[in-house]
Amino acid sequence: MSNQEGARAYETIVESVVNEVREDFESAGIDEQTLQDLKLVWQTKLSESRVAKFMWDPEDEGSLSAPLNNSNIAPSLLDSQGLTIPALSSGEDKSQQSQHQPQQQQPLMTQSKHEEQPKQEIELSMEDPDGEIAEQLKLQAKQAKKSALLDTDEINSDLDDSEDDYLNSSGEEEGQDENIVLCLYEKVLRVKNKWKCNLKDGLATINHKDYAFQRAQGETEW
Amino acid sequence: MSASGYYELYRRSTVGATLVDALDTLISDGRIEASLAMRVLDTFDRVVAETLKDKTQSKLTFKGHLDTYRFCDDVWTFIIKDCNVKLDQTEDIQGNTVVVDKLRIVACNSKKTGE
């Protein structure tokens, strides 16, 4: 089952949301860099979920696991990764990746982080023409920060609560392992024990791959 | 349904959960306020609804044994066991069938979207 349309839908959603909240960011006095970081983190997390192949995915498949390994990511994400591409978790791959990163770049980048914020952006883009290393380093720094915060129990935002609500809304849920369809219904019909339903505008996660659909039709027997 | 008139249901999808995660990172780093994150999620609700409505063509079909059905607060939930799922991109590109042990469907009423 090809899920290209699902991937394209996700790409459209990311692009549209980022463009449409720009005004909100501006009126809240938040700079463009923060919005770009939001986009980057969002895209990276989508790549890590491996529910589809996205246009922003790194060329080198393995480079994803570098930030993954030394960060504090939800176990569910790690689970799904382990299940889909078990080969990546071998020690050989890991050591290979760390060598992939150019040795000279690393100290240069770290240095720039200590300087003023505005400078940081310019320097990163100059030294790293295709932006890949910069993105990775930024991400690593962020994830290190995040895990530090998690350790000190500082997260108490409203957002956490709402997230918990979604995830815990039903005790039967199985998290990322679940095959789930989220959609709208048009008609649900039952004749004796036979059920038919017409659904539309859906997102589905099936066997760790995500799909988008315009319409869906189901026939089931109770 | 959120104040903007769109369902929040898609926040449970991968694209929604990863956005929630990313926003959470920015909040815990002290870079944005939770209220701004909420506005982003409201926008997300609308963008997902519009994207699925206007930009998708695929058709999904499924058959299986209906294990559980529930209708509560205008939301249908079905749990289908031994379910055959098929996704056709277009008339020409037909997908093959995938069999899953268990499929959960959560569906909100299409007549109440913010149109």
Interface residues (C-beta under 8 A of the other chain):
Chain A: M1 S2 N3 Q4 E5 R8 A9 Y10 T12 I13 V14 S16 V17 E20 V21 D24 F25 A28 I30 T34 D37 L38 V41 W42 K45 L46 S49 V51 A74 K142 K145 K146 L149 L150 E154 I155 S157 D158 L159 D160 S162 E163 Y166 L167 E172 E173 E178 N179 I180 V181 L182 C183 L184 Y185 E186 V188 W195 C197 L199 K200 D201 G202 L203 A204 T205 I206 N207 D210 Y211 A212 F213 Q214 R215 A216 Q217 G218 E219 T220 E221 W222
Chain B: Y7 E8 L9 Y10 R11 R12 S13 T14 V15 A17 T18 L19 V20 D21 A22 L23 D24 T25 L26 I27 S28 D29 R31 I32 E33 A34 S35 L36 A37 M38 R39 V40 L41 T43 F44 V47 V48 A49 E50 T51 L52 K53 K55 T56 Q57 S58 K59 L60 T61 F62 K63 G64 H65 L66 Y69 F71 W76 F78 I79 I80 C83 V85 K86 L87 Q89 I93 G95 N96 V98 V100 K102 L103 R104 I105 V106 A107 C108 N109 S110 T113
